[in-house]
């Protein structure tokens, strides 16, 4: 196995972080500095130097209530990235770490699970590859919860935007829960229930591009608003729109 994969699988860091550690000489294999791309055997003794742990302790994770109009990652099509909201002025005053200033540098922050430009809600921005892997890694078991306001375009051409739950066929709700596919690939089972007559609650364990909107389109629903309220054990809570807080050291997704 490659050393960087071993370190990531053991949840010491992400593969990208492992490569940085190896490049800086912070990882030893049998007492000798590791090499980039090195493969290891089961019996090899791996040592991580204190400098790696010290560097990792400085990495921050931020919970942001993303508004509509901001992209999760890099700027695109003239739209600003959500990172521009990480200012002292937008730091939630009820954050237990409110006395700590906004990050001096935004280098290394990346979204752990994107939100569409026209969606709102919980966006996690992290420098910590372990947290990113835990949330969006291929073997992640963390679910995400969304509140989705919809209108129904019935087969007879009627557009229903109130008491949608009464008009929407039960068999189509069952298809949302399990039975749809995107781009020829079946979707994992989802929890989908009515939160109120015009709003569905989705709980997913995957995050395909514009997944909920595309799922709804297949059953005659049009999404008018979408808000992510939870990622694993981390909830949006009372965090105001456009504001952010630090992830506390005792919190995990």
Secondary structure, DSSP 8 states (H G I E B T S, - for coil): -BHHHHHHHTTSS-HHHHHHHHHTT-EEETTEE--TT-B--TT--EEE-HHHHHHHHT--EEEEEE-TT-BSSS-BTTB-BGGGG-SGGGB-TT-TTTTS---S--TT-EESS---TT-EEEEEEES-HHHHHHHHSTT----EEEEEEEEEE-TTS-EE-SSHHHHS-HHHHHHHHTT-EETTEE----EEEEEETTEEEEEES---TTHHHHHHHHTTEEEEEEEEEEETTEE-TT--TT-EEE--TT---
